[in-house]
Amino acid sequence: MEISITKPAAKWFINELNLEENDAVRFFARYGGFGGVHKGFSLALEKTQPNNAGLQVKEEGILFFVEQSDLWYFDNKNFHIKYSRKFDEIEYVIK
Protein backbone atom coordinates (compact mmCIF):
# COMPACT_ATOMS: atom_id res chain seq x y z
CA MET A 1 0.00 0.00 0.00
CA GLU A 2 1.26 3.46 -0.85
CA ILE A 3 0.06 7.03 -1.18
CA SER A 4 1.08 9.38 -3.98
CA ILE A 5 0.12 12.87 -5.10
CA THR A 6 0.94 14.75 -8.28
CA LYS A 7 2.55 18.19 -8.14
CA PRO A 8 -0.53 19.84 -9.74
CA ALA A 9 -2.76 18.20 -7.11
CA ALA A 10 -0.51 19.41 -4.27
CA LYS A 11 -0.59 22.94 -5.69
CA TRP A 12 -4.40 22.75 -5.91
CA PHE A 13 -4.59 21.86 -2.20
CA ILE A 14 -2.14 24.65 -1.31
CA ASN A 15 -4.32 27.21 -3.11
CA GLU A 16 -7.71 25.88 -1.97
CA LEU A 17 -6.77 25.34 1.69
CA ASN A 18 -4.32 28.25 2.02
CA LEU A 19 -1.59 25.83 3.06
CA GLU A 20 1.90 26.90 4.04
CA GLU A 21 5.15 24.97 4.16
CA ASN A 22 5.10 22.18 6.79
CA ASP A 23 1.29 22.09 6.98
CA ALA A 24 -0.31 18.66 6.74
CA VAL A 25 -3.51 17.27 5.21
CA ARG A 26 -5.14 14.14 6.59
CA PHE A 27 -7.38 11.90 4.48
CA PHE A 28 -9.83 9.76 6.43
CA ALA A 29 -12.97 7.67 6.12
CA ARG A 30 -16.27 9.20 7.16
CA TYR A 31 -19.69 7.65 7.41
CA GLY A 32 -22.02 8.78 4.63
CA GLY A 33 -21.62 10.09 1.13
CA PHE A 34 -20.52 8.16 -1.90
CA GLY A 35 -17.33 6.17 -1.75
CA GLY A 36 -15.83 3.76 -4.20
CA VAL A 37 -14.27 1.37 -1.70
CA HIS A 38 -16.85 0.71 1.05
CA LYS A 39 -20.57 1.32 0.62
CA GLY A 40 -21.84 3.99 3.01
CA PHE A 41 -18.43 5.60 3.55
CA SER A 42 -16.60 8.36 1.72
CA LEU A 43 -13.25 10.06 1.85
CA ALA A 44 -12.86 13.28 3.82
CA LEU A 45 -9.92 15.53 4.59
CA GLU A 46 -8.75 18.00 7.20
CA LYS A 47 -5.77 20.23 7.81
CA THR A 48 -4.02 18.75 10.85
CA GLN A 49 -0.73 17.19 11.91
CA PRO A 50 -0.40 13.39 12.10
CA ASN A 51 -0.60 11.37 15.30
CA ASN A 52 0.20 7.92 13.89
CA ALA A 53 0.51 8.11 10.11
CA GLY A 54 0.13 4.81 8.30
CA LEU A 55 0.78 6.30 4.84
CA GLN A 56 2.40 9.61 4.03
CA VAL A 57 3.97 11.57 1.22
CA LYS A 58 5.46 15.06 1.15
CA GLU A 59 4.99 17.22 -1.92
CA GLU A 60 5.55 20.96 -2.37
CA GLY A 61 6.45 21.20 1.35
CA ILE A 62 3.10 19.76 2.48
CA LEU A 63 2.63 16.39 4.20
CA PHE A 64 -0.33 14.37 2.89
CA PHE A 65 -1.20 11.38 5.05
CA VAL A 66 -3.60 8.69 6.25
CA GLU A 67 -3.62 7.70 9.90
CA GLN A 68 -2.99 4.05 10.75
CA SER A 69 -6.56 3.81 12.11
CA ASP A 70 -8.01 4.73 8.67
CA LEU A 71 -6.02 2.29 6.54
CA TRP A 72 -8.96 -0.17 6.56
CA TYR A 73 -10.83 2.15 4.17
CA PHE A 74 -8.23 1.62 1.42
CA ASP A 75 -8.57 -2.18 1.59
CA ASN A 76 -4.83 -2.77 0.98
CA LYS A 77 -4.94 -0.76 -2.25
CA ASN A 78 -2.74 2.15 -3.36
CA PHE A 79 -4.11 5.67 -2.94
CA HIS A 80 -3.26 8.16 -5.70
CA ILE A 81 -4.29 11.82 -5.69
CA LYS A 82 -4.42 13.61 -9.05
CA TYR A 83 -5.61 16.94 -10.38
CA SER A 84 -8.02 17.08 -13.33
CA ARG A 85 -7.38 20.19 -15.45
CA LYS A 86 -10.53 19.45 -17.45
CA PHE A 87 -12.78 19.70 -14.37
CA ASP A 88 -10.49 21.82 -12.14
CA GLU A 89 -10.87 19.36 -9.30
CA ILE A 90 -9.12 16.60 -7.42
CA GLU A 91 -9.44 12.97 -8.44
CA TYR A 92 -8.83 10.12 -6.00
CA VAL A 93 -7.75 6.79 -7.47
CA ILE A 94 -7.78 3.78 -5.15
CA LYS A 95 -6.55 0.57 -6.75
C-alpha positions as CSV (number, residue, x, y, z in Angstrom):
1,M,0.0,0.0,0.0
2,E,1.3,3.5,-0.8
3,I,0.1,7.0,-1.2
4,S,1.1,9.4,-4.0
5,I,0.1,12.9,-5.1
6,T,0.9,14.7,-8.3
7,K,2.5,18.2,-8.1
8,P,-0.5,19.8,-9.7
9,A,-2.8,18.2,-7.1
10,A,-0.5,19.4,-4.3
11,K,-0.6,22.9,-5.7
12,W,-4.4,22.8,-5.9
13,F,-4.6,21.9,-2.2
14,I,-2.1,24.7,-1.3
15,N,-4.3,27.2,-3.1
16,E,-7.7,25.9,-2.0
17,L,-6.8,25.3,1.7
18,N,-4.3,28.2,2.0
19,L,-1.6,25.8,3.1
20,E,1.9,26.9,4.0
21,E,5.2,25.0,4.2
22,N,5.1,22.2,6.8
23,D,1.3,22.1,7.0
24,A,-0.3,18.7,6.7
25,V,-3.5,17.3,5.2
26,R,-5.1,14.1,6.6
27,F,-7.4,11.9,4.5
28,F,-9.8,9.8,6.4
29,A,-13.0,7.7,6.1
30,R,-16.3,9.2,7.2
31,Y,-19.7,7.6,7.4
32,G,-22.0,8.8,4.6
33,G,-21.6,10.1,1.1
34,F,-20.5,8.2,-1.9
35,G,-17.3,6.2,-1.8
36,G,-15.8,3.8,-4.2
37,V,-14.3,1.4,-1.7
38,H,-16.9,0.7,1.0
39,K,-20.6,1.3,0.6
40,G,-21.8,4.0,3.0
41,F,-18.4,5.6,3.6
42,S,-16.6,8.4,1.7
43,L,-13.3,10.1,1.8
44,A,-12.9,13.3,3.8
45,L,-9.9,15.5,4.6
46,E,-8.7,18.0,7.2
47,K,-5.8,20.2,7.8
48,T,-4.0,18.7,10.9
49,Q,-0.7,17.2,11.9
50,P,-0.4,13.4,12.1
51,N,-0.6,11.4,15.3
52,N,0.2,7.9,13.9
53,A,0.5,8.1,10.1
54,G,0.1,4.8,8.3
55,L,0.8,6.3,4.8
56,Q,2.4,9.6,4.0
57,V,4.0,11.6,1.2
58,K,5.5,15.1,1.1
59,E,5.0,17.2,-1.9
60,E,5.6,21.0,-2.4
61,G,6.4,21.2,1.4
62,I,3.1,19.8,2.5
63,L,2.6,16.4,4.2
64,F,-0.3,14.4,2.9
65,F,-1.2,11.4,5.0
66,V,-3.6,8.7,6.2
67,E,-3.6,7.7,9.9
68,Q,-3.0,4.1,10.8
69,S,-6.6,3.8,12.1
70,D,-8.0,4.7,8.7
71,L,-6.0,2.3,6.5
72,W,-9.0,-0.2,6.6
73,Y,-10.8,2.1,4.2
74,F,-8.2,1.6,1.4
75,D,-8.6,-2.2,1.6
76,N,-4.8,-2.8,1.0
77,K,-4.9,-0.8,-2.3
78,N,-2.7,2.1,-3.4
79,F,-4.1,5.7,-2.9
80,H,-3.3,8.2,-5.7
81,I,-4.3,11.8,-5.7
82,K,-4.4,13.6,-9.0
83,Y,-5.6,16.9,-10.4
84,S,-8.0,17.1,-13.3
85,R,-7.4,20.2,-15.4
86,K,-10.5,19.5,-17.5
87,F,-12.8,19.7,-14.4
88,D,-10.5,21.8,-12.1
89,E,-10.9,19.4,-9.3
90,I,-9.1,16.6,-7.4
91,E,-9.4,13.0,-8.4
92,Y,-8.8,10.1,-6.0
93,V,-7.7,6.8,-7.5
94,I,-7.8,3.8,-5.2
95,K,-6.6,0.6,-6.8
